[in-house]
């Protein structure tokens, strides 16, 4: 893979064989972010589970204390009073069949999170093939299928993120922006990692957290020491 001059210069500052304590690690992530925009900081956590088995799934949602720094566009499927409550809570789009048709016919995806009231799931289910592959299908586990759609919208806007395994047993999550600085990133990191540790499946055997790497959008990865978390 081709790496630019800035990336190579940044990578020289990181000891590839070391596992950094959170404060030092995020200080390095911020220091080595060289892009001209405010880069997102992502965490990549490899777990010692097998996502092919239902009893080894790791999935959930938490509100990061400092949010992600990203403006999240929320789409809500709800009717009547719940639709009004969702609008008041700050939802960007609210509707029912009209939005289903817009997504199906216009291939419209100008949103980041989908919330639905339980009575709307029969309608939303028709979008499974479209929303599922994009990770946008609402679910009770993530708190995005709920009778209290207004609360769900508020939490998403406040920095709620969903974490889930991909096919290679890795969780990828944004935990803030470089402009947050190390302290806020450490606080967000601790909340997410504690949630992942608590979500350890009973069926998981051996070492649970295999590796944890933090990186900015354009920067090199920094390996984190997770021994204290386990």
Secondary structure, DSSP 8 states (H G I E B T S, - for coil): ----HHHHHHHTTS-TT--B-HHHHHHHHHHT---SS--EEEEEEEESS-TTSGGG--EEEEE-TT--SS---EEEE--HHHHHHHHHTT-SEEESHHHHHHHHHH-----SEEEE-GGGHHHHGGGHHHHGGGT----TTTT-B-S-HHHHHHHHHHTEEEEEB-TTSEEEEEEEEGGGHHHHHHHHHHHHHHHHHHT--TT--S-SEEEEEEEESSS--EEB--GGG-
